[in-house]
Amino acid sequence: MQDLPFYTRKFPKPGETVMGDFRPGPGGKGFNQAAAAARAGAATLFIGAIGRDAFGAGARKFASQIGLSAHFVEKPKHATGAALITVNDDGENQIVIAPGANLALHKQDVPPAPLQAAQVVVCQGESDYRTVAHVLKTARKAGAMTVFNPAPMRPDFEPGLLKLTDVLVPNETEFVSLVRLHPGCSALLRTAAYREHGEFGEATLRALRPEALHKLCRCLQVPTVIITLGARGCFVSQADAWLRMNAHPVEVVDSTGAGDAFVGGFAAGLVKFKRHVVEAAHFANAVAALAVMQPGTADAMPNTREIARFQRERAHAVR
């Protein structure tokens, strides 16, 4: 995806025009995550679709610049995807995407060899769900750890994807949608603990005790669920344990791509720490914190030296 971000003091109201600063650059959830993983030190291959246009050429150039291996599938009848992003002075964002060529990425476009050789395979919701299912299934059969980030959460979401997922990484909004959709969660949502704050939504989610949130994660029937909570960190739920992990306090410049930084850093961490989920999540937390301190998305992902220095400084500050 090509990111088209406008930085402005405040979000415009309907019908209002405001002044801003325009800083275009490469993006897209999968591309951001791949850039984060590569810069975090993992040997990474990105597979995605682009159009035969300037945005696609820009993606090729950026991948080459950061040393990211990429298998770009050109779709001449489609434009490269684009995202219109508005960022205010608090680092908050509003995003509209047009997936473009991404939705024309078919399973025959994905070479099987890299999936069979990979330690970790990451997919998102910006591609055709049939292609995502094929990739997750092939990767799992080959022994790779499958990570699925269900963003953006689409009306046609396919719940069967969860059965092919080892680690699910939604944000709060996506988690609420998943729980509402999943038949295994309906009985739990009818119990008192989940009804006292009204209809289950983000406000209810934030009010839940960790044990109750862990139960909701378990009803999705995915081995590991990690809910990213923005400035409040993340919640890690595994079969027999849960962990609430605080975010690093930093000065936020641009929160766009923070979730992608976490997912890419987490994937790199799974390789670095031999599939140890909690260690990988701690690593991802640092990657995400560094990413939001810079404007942009793919080009804001930190490198190994920056991550190591940040972790040393934070460890020293805690002592």
The 8 nearest C-alpha neighbors of each residue, nearest first, counted from 0:
[[1, 27, 80, 81, 26, 79, 2, 25],
 [0, 2, 81, 25, 26, 54, 82, 24],
 [1, 3, 82, 26, 24, 25, 23, 81],
 [2, 4, 23, 83, 82, 84, 1, 5],
 [5, 3, 84, 85, 22, 23, 21, 2],
 [4, 6, 21, 85, 20, 19, 84, 86],
 [7, 5, 86, 20, 19, 87, 85, 21],
 [6, 8, 19, 87, 9, 86, 5, 18],
 [9, 7, 88, 87, 10, 6, 19, 86],
 [10, 8, 87, 7, 11, 88, 86, 17],
 [9, 11, 87, 12, 7, 8, 85, 86],
 [12, 10, 15, 17, 16, 9, 13, 14],
 [11, 13, 15, 14, 10, 16, 9, 17],
 [14, 12, 15, 11, 16, 10, 17, 9],
 [13, 15, 12, 16, 11, 17, 10, 18],
 [16, 14, 12, 11, 13, 17, 10, 18],
 [17, 15, 11, 14, 18, 12, 13, 10],
 [18, 16, 11, 15, 19, 7, 10, 9],
 [19, 17, 7, 16, 20, 8, 6, 5],
 [20, 18, 7, 6, 5, 21, 17, 8],
 [19, 21, 6, 5, 7, 22, 18, 4],
 [22, 20, 5, 4, 23, 6, 19, 3],
 [21, 23, 4, 20, 5, 24, 3, 295],
 [24, 22, 3, 2, 4, 21, 25, 1],
 [23, 25, 2, 1, 26, 22, 3, 295],
 [26, 24, 1, 2, 58, 297, 0, 57],
 [25, 27, 0, 2, 1, 297, 31, 296],
 [28, 26, 0, 30, 29, 31, 1, 25],
 [27, 29, 31, 30, 259, 32, 26, 123],
 [30, 28, 32, 31, 27, 33, 123, 122],
 [29, 31, 33, 27, 32, 28, 26, 34],
 [32, 30, 297, 34, 28, 33, 29, 26],
 [31, 33, 263, 259, 35, 29, 34, 30],
 [32, 34, 30, 36, 35, 31, 45, 263],
 [33, 35, 31, 37, 32, 36, 297, 38],
 [34, 36, 263, 32, 300, 38, 33, 37],
 [37, 35, 263, 267, 39, 33, 264, 34],
 [38, 36, 41, 34, 39, 40, 43, 35],
 [37, 39, 302, 35, 40, 36, 34, 303],
 [40, 38, 303, 36, 302, 37, 35, 41],
 [39, 41, 38, 37, 303, 36, 42, 267],
 [42, 40, 37, 267, 36, 43, 39, 270],
 [41, 43, 37, 40, 44, 36, 67, 68],
 [44, 42, 37, 41, 68, 67, 33, 45],
 [43, 45, 68, 69, 46, 67, 42, 33],
 [46, 44, 69, 33, 70, 68, 47, 43],
 [47, 45, 70, 69, 71, 44, 109, 48],
 [46, 48, 71, 72, 45, 70, 101, 49],
 [47, 49, 72, 101, 100, 71, 104, 73],
 [50, 48, 79, 73, 55, 100, 74, 72],
 [49, 51, 79, 78, 74, 77, 52, 73],
 [50, 52, 75, 55, 73, 74, 49, 78],
 [51, 53, 55, 50, 54, 56, 78, 79],
 [52, 54, 56, 55, 57, 51, 50, 79],
 [55, 53, 57, 56, 52, 1, 79, 58],
 [56, 54, 58, 49, 57, 52, 53, 50],
 [57, 55, 53, 59, 54, 58, 60, 52],
 [56, 58, 54, 60, 55, 59, 53, 61],
 [57, 59, 55, 61, 56, 60, 25, 62],
 [60, 58, 56, 62, 57, 61, 63, 55],
 [59, 61, 57, 63, 58, 62, 64, 56],
 [60, 62, 64, 58, 63, 59, 57, 65],
 [63, 61, 67, 59, 64, 65, 60, 66],
 [62, 64, 66, 60, 61, 65, 67, 59],
 [65, 63, 61, 62, 66, 60, 67, 59],
 [66, 64, 62, 63, 67, 61, 38, 34],
 [65, 67, 63, 64, 62, 68, 37, 38],
 [68, 66, 62, 65, 63, 37, 69, 43],
 [69, 67, 44, 45, 43, 66, 62, 70],
 [68, 70, 45, 44, 46, 71, 67, 62],
 [69, 71, 46, 45, 72, 47, 68, 44],
 [72, 70, 47, 48, 69, 46, 73, 49],
 [71, 73, 48, 47, 49, 74, 70, 108],
 [74, 72, 49, 50, 48, 75, 71, 51],
 [73, 75, 50, 77, 76, 49, 100, 72],
 [76, 74, 51, 77, 50, 73, 78, 49],
 [77, 75, 74, 78, 50, 100, 51, 73],
 [78, 76, 100, 50, 74, 75, 99, 79],
 [77, 79, 50, 99, 100, 80, 49, 52],
 [78, 80, 50, 49, 100, 99, 55, 54],
 [81, 79, 99, 0, 98, 97, 100, 78],
 [80, 82, 1, 0, 97, 96, 2, 98],
 [81, 83, 96, 2, 95, 3, 84, 1],
 [82, 84, 3, 95, 94, 4, 96, 2],
 [85, 83, 4, 94, 93, 3, 5, 82],
 [84, 86, 5, 93, 92, 4, 6, 94],
 [85, 87, 92, 6, 91, 90, 7, 5],
 [88, 86, 9, 7, 8, 89, 90, 91],
 [87, 89, 8, 90, 9, 7, 86, 91],
 [90, 88, 87, 91, 252, 251, 253, 86],
 [89, 91, 253, 252, 254, 88, 87, 251],
 [92, 90, 89, 86, 87, 254, 253, 93],
 [91, 93, 86, 85, 255, 94, 90, 87],
 [92, 94, 85, 84, 86, 95, 91, 83],
 [93, 95, 84, 83, 92, 96, 85, 82],
 [96, 94, 83, 82, 84, 97, 93, 81],
 [97, 95, 82, 81, 98, 83, 94, 80],
 [96, 98, 81, 80, 99, 82, 95, 0],
 [99, 97, 80, 101, 96, 100, 102, 125],
 [98, 100, 80, 78, 79, 101, 97, 77],
 [99, 101, 77, 103, 79, 49, 48, 102],
 [102, 100, 126, 48, 103, 98, 104, 99],
 [101, 103, 126, 127, 100, 104, 99, 98],
 [104, 102, 100, 101, 105, 127, 48, 74],
 [103, 105, 101, 102, 48, 108, 127, 126],
 [106, 104, 108, 130, 107, 103, 127, 109],
 [105, 107, 130, 108, 109, 133, 104, 134],
 [106, 108, 109, 105, 110, 104, 130, 111],
 [109, 107, 106, 105, 104, 110, 72, 48],
 [108, 110, 107, 106, 111, 46, 105, 134],
 [111, 109, 112, 108, 113, 107, 114, 106],
 [112, 110, 114, 113, 109, 115, 137, 134],
 [111, 113, 115, 114, 110, 116, 117, 109],
 [114, 112, 116, 115, 111, 117, 110, 44],
 [115, 113, 138, 117, 111, 112, 116, 137],
 [114, 116, 141, 112, 113, 117, 138, 111],
 [117, 115, 113, 114, 112, 118, 141, 143],
 [118, 116, 114, 119, 115, 143, 113, 120],
 [117, 119, 143, 144, 116, 120, 270, 142],
 [118, 120, 144, 143, 117, 145, 266, 121],
 [121, 119, 145, 146, 144, 143, 117, 138],
 [120, 122, 146, 147, 145, 119, 123, 266],
 [121, 123, 147, 148, 131, 146, 120, 29],
 [124, 122, 148, 149, 125, 147, 150, 29],
 [123, 125, 150, 149, 151, 126, 152, 148],
 [124, 126, 123, 98, 101, 151, 150, 127],
 [127, 125, 102, 101, 124, 128, 104, 131],
 [126, 128, 102, 130, 129, 131, 104, 103],
 [129, 127, 131, 130, 132, 126, 157, 124],
 [130, 128, 132, 131, 127, 133, 106, 105],
 [129, 131, 106, 133, 128, 127, 132, 105],
 [130, 132, 128, 134, 129, 133, 135, 122],
 [133, 131, 129, 135, 130, 134, 160, 136],
 [132, 134, 130, 136, 131, 135, 137, 129],
 [133, 135, 131, 137, 132, 136, 138, 130],
 [136, 134, 138, 132, 137, 133, 163, 139],
 [135, 137, 133, 139, 134, 138, 163, 132],
 [138, 136, 134, 140, 139, 135, 133, 141],
 [137, 139, 141, 114, 135, 143, 140, 136],
 [138, 140, 142, 143, 136, 141, 137, 135],
 [141, 139, 137, 142, 138, 136, 143, 115],
 [140, 142, 115, 138, 139, 143, 137, 114],
 [141, 143, 139, 140, 138, 144, 118, 115],
 [144, 142, 118, 119, 139, 138, 141, 117],
 [143, 145, 119, 165, 118, 120, 139, 142],
 [146, 144, 120, 165, 164, 119, 121, 143],
 [147, 145, 121, 166, 167, 165, 164, 120],
 [148, 146, 122, 167, 121, 123, 149, 164],
 [147, 149, 123, 168, 150, 169, 167, 122],
 [150, 148, 124, 123, 152, 169, 151, 147],
 [151, 149, 152, 124, 148, 123, 125, 173],
 [150, 152, 124, 153, 149, 125, 123, 173],
 [153, 151, 150, 149, 173, 124, 156, 154],
 [152, 154, 156, 155, 151, 124, 150, 149],
 [155, 153, 156, 152, 157, 151, 176, 180],
 [156, 154, 153, 157, 152, 128, 158, 127],
 [157, 155, 153, 154, 158, 152, 128, 124],
 [156, 158, 159, 160, 155, 128, 161, 129],
 [159, 157, 160, 161, 156, 181, 180, 162],
 [158, 160, 161, 157, 162, 163, 132, 156],
 [161, 159, 158, 163, 162, 132, 157, 164],
 [160, 162, 164, 163, 159, 158, 221, 220],
 [161, 163, 160, 159, 164, 221, 220, 158],
 [164, 162, 161, 160, 135, 136, 165, 139],
 [165, 163, 161, 145, 162, 166, 146, 147],
 [164, 166, 145, 222, 146, 221, 223, 144],
 [165, 167, 223, 146, 164, 224, 145, 147],
 [166, 168, 224, 147, 146, 148, 225, 223],
 [167, 169, 225, 148, 226, 224, 147, 166],
 [170, 168, 226, 173, 174, 148, 149, 167],
 [169, 171, 227, 226, 173, 172, 174, 228],
 [172, 170, 174, 173, 175, 228, 201, 226],
 [173, 171, 175, 174, 170, 176, 201, 169],
 [172, 174, 176, 170, 169, 175, 171, 152],
 [175, 173, 177, 171, 176, 172, 169, 170],
 [174, 176, 178, 172, 173, 177, 200, 171],
 [177, 175, 173, 179, 174, 178, 180, 172],
 [178, 176, 174, 180, 179, 175, 181, 173],
 [177, 179, 175, 181, 180, 176, 184, 174],
 [178, 180, 176, 177, 181, 175, 185, 184],
 [181, 179, 177, 178, 176, 182, 158, 184],
 [180, 182, 178, 183, 184, 179, 177, 219],
 [183, 181, 184, 185, 180, 179, 186, 178],
 [182, 184, 181, 218, 185, 219, 186, 187],
 [185, 183, 187, 218, 182, 181, 186, 178],
 [184, 186, 188, 187, 182, 183, 189, 181],
 [187, 185, 189, 188, 184, 190, 183, 182],
 [186, 188, 184, 189, 185, 190, 215, 193],
 [187, 189, 185, 193, 186, 190, 184, 194],
 [190, 188, 186, 187, 194, 185, 191, 193],
 [191, 189, 188, 187, 192, 193, 194, 186],
 [192, 190, 194, 193, 195, 189, 188, 187],
 [191, 193, 190, 194, 195, 211, 207, 188],
 [192, 194, 188, 191, 190, 195, 199, 189],
 [195, 193, 191, 197, 196, 192, 190, 198],
 [194, 196, 197, 193, 191, 192, 203, 198],
 [197, 195, 194, 203, 198, 193, 199, 202],
 [198, 196, 194, 195, 199, 203, 193, 200],
 [199, 197, 200, 194, 196, 203, 193, 195],
 [198, 200, 203, 197, 193, 194, 201, 204],
 [201, 199, 203, 202, 175, 204, 198, 172],
 [200, 202, 204, 203, 205, 171, 172, 175],
 [201, 203, 205, 204, 200, 206, 199, 196],
 [204, 202, 206, 200, 201, 205, 199, 196],
 [203, 205, 201, 207, 202, 206, 200, 212],
 [206, 204, 202, 203, 207, 201, 208, 171],
 [205, 207, 203, 204, 202, 208, 196, 201],
 [208, 206, 204, 205, 211, 212, 203, 209],
 [207, 209, 211, 210, 212, 206, 205, 213],
 [210, 208, 212, 211, 213, 207, 243, 241],
 [211, 209, 213, 212, 208, 214, 241, 207],
 [212, 210, 214, 213, 208, 209, 207, 215],
 [211, 213, 209, 215, 214, 210, 207, 216],
 [212, 214, 210, 216, 211, 215, 236, 209],
 [215, 213, 217, 211, 212, 216, 218, 210],
 [216, 214, 212, 218, 217, 213, 211, 184],
 [215, 217, 213, 214, 218, 219, 224, 212],
 [216, 218, 214, 219, 215, 220, 213, 221],
 [217, 219, 215, 220, 184, 216, 183, 214],
 [220, 218, 217, 221, 216, 183, 181, 184],
 [221, 219, 218, 217, 222, 162, 161, 216],
 [220, 222, 223, 219, 165, 161, 164, 224],
 [223, 221, 165, 237, 238, 166, 220, 224],
 [224, 222, 237, 166, 221, 236, 165, 167],
 [225, 223, 167, 236, 166, 235, 168, 216],
 [224, 226, 235, 168, 234, 167, 236, 227],
 [227, 225, 234, 169, 170, 233, 168, 228],
 [226, 228, 233, 170, 229, 232, 225, 169],
 [229, 227, 233, 232, 231, 226, 170, 171],
 [230, 228, 231, 232, 227, 233, 246, 257],
 [229, 231, 232, 246, 228, 248, 247, 245],
 [232, 230, 228, 229, 246, 245, 233, 244],
 [233, 231, 246, 245, 228, 230, 244, 229],
 [234, 232, 227, 228, 244, 226, 243, 235],
 [233, 235, 243, 226, 225, 242, 244, 236],
 [236, 234, 225, 242, 241, 224, 243, 233],
 [237, 235, 241, 224, 223, 213, 225, 240],
 [238, 236, 223, 240, 239, 222, 241, 224],
 [237, 239, 240, 222, 236, 217, 223, 241],
 [238, 240, 237, 241, 236, 217, 213, 222],
 [241, 239, 237, 238, 236, 242, 213, 235],
 [242, 240, 236, 235, 237, 213, 243, 239],
 [241, 243, 235, 234, 244, 236, 240, 209],
 [242, 244, 234, 233, 235, 245, 241, 232],
 [245, 243, 233, 232, 234, 242, 246, 235],
 [246, 244, 232, 231, 233, 247, 243, 230],
 [247, 245, 232, 231, 230, 248, 284, 244],
 [246, 248, 249, 288, 245, 285, 284, 232],
 [249, 247, 246, 250, 230, 288, 245, 251],
 [250, 248, 251, 247, 288, 292, 289, 291],
 [249, 251, 292, 252, 248, 291, 288, 90],
 [250, 252, 292, 291, 90, 253, 249, 254],
 [251, 253, 90, 292, 293, 291, 294, 250],
 [254, 252, 90, 291, 294, 255, 251, 293],
 [253, 255, 291, 257, 90, 91, 256, 251],
 [256, 254, 253, 257, 296, 92, 295, 291],
 [255, 257, 259, 296, 258, 260, 254, 31],
 [258, 256, 260, 287, 254, 259, 255, 291],
 [259, 257, 261, 260, 256, 262, 227, 287],
 [258, 260, 32, 256, 262, 261, 257, 31],
 [261, 259, 287, 257, 263, 258, 35, 262],
 [260, 262, 283, 287, 258, 264, 259, 263],
 [261, 263, 265, 259, 264, 260, 32, 266],
 [264, 262, 32, 36, 35, 266, 260, 265],
 [263, 265, 283, 261, 267, 36, 262, 266],
 [264, 266, 283, 268, 262, 279, 263, 267],
 [267, 265, 263, 269, 268, 264, 262, 36],
 [268, 266, 36, 264, 41, 270, 265, 269],
 [267, 269, 279, 271, 265, 270, 266, 272],
 [270, 268, 274, 266, 279, 272, 267, 271],
 [269, 271, 273, 268, 267, 272, 274, 266],
 [270, 272, 268, 269, 273, 267, 41, 274],
 [273, 271, 269, 275, 270, 274, 268, 279],
 [272, 274, 270, 275, 269, 271, 268, 276],
 [275, 273, 269, 272, 276, 270, 279, 268],
 [276, 274, 272, 278, 273, 277, 269, 279],
 [275, 277, 279, 278, 274, 280, 269, 268],
 [278, 276, 280, 279, 275, 281, 235, 242],
 [277, 279, 281, 280, 276, 275, 282, 272],
 [278, 280, 268, 282, 276, 265, 269, 277],
 [279, 281, 283, 277, 282, 278, 265, 284],
 [282, 280, 284, 278, 283, 279, 277, 285],
 [281, 283, 279, 280, 285, 284, 268, 278],
 [284, 282, 264, 265, 261, 280, 286, 285],
 [285, 283, 281, 287, 282, 286, 280, 261],
 [284, 286, 288, 282, 283, 287, 289, 306],
 [285, 287, 283, 289, 284, 288, 264, 260],
 [288, 286, 260, 261, 290, 284, 257, 289],
 [289, 287, 285, 290, 286, 291, 247, 284],
 [288, 290, 286, 292, 287, 291, 301, 285],
 [289, 291, 287, 300, 299, 292, 288, 293],
 [292, 290, 254, 253, 293, 251, 288, 289],
 [291, 293, 252, 251, 289, 290, 250, 253],
 [294, 292, 291, 299, 252, 290, 253, 295],
 [295, 293, 253, 252, 299, 292, 296, 291],
 [296, 294, 299, 298, 293, 297, 253, 255],
 [295, 297, 256, 299, 298, 26, 255, 31],
 [298, 296, 31, 299, 26, 300, 34, 25],
 [297, 299, 296, 300, 295, 25, 24, 34],
 [300, 298, 296, 290, 295, 297, 293, 301],
 [299, 301, 35, 290, 298, 297, 260, 302],
 [302, 300, 305, 290, 38, 289, 299, 286],
 [301, 303, 38, 39, 305, 304, 306, 300],
 [302, 304, 39, 306, 305, 40, 307, 38],
 [303, 305, 307, 306, 302, 308, 301, 309],
 [306, 304, 308, 302, 303, 307, 301, 309],
 [305, 307, 309, 303, 304, 308, 310, 302],
 [308, 306, 310, 304, 309, 305, 303, 311],
 [309, 307, 311, 305, 310, 306, 312, 304],
 [310, 308, 306, 312, 307, 311, 305, 313],
 [309, 311, 313, 307, 312, 308, 314, 306],
 [312, 310, 308, 314, 309, 313, 315, 307],
 [313, 311, 315, 309, 310, 314, 316, 308],
 [312, 314, 316, 310, 315, 311, 309, 317],
 [313, 315, 311, 317, 316, 312, 310, 318],
 [314, 316, 312, 313, 318, 317, 311, 310],
 [317, 315, 313, 314, 318, 312, 311, 310],
 [318, 316, 314, 315, 313, 312, 311, 310],
 [317, 315, 316, 314, 313, 312, 311, 310]]
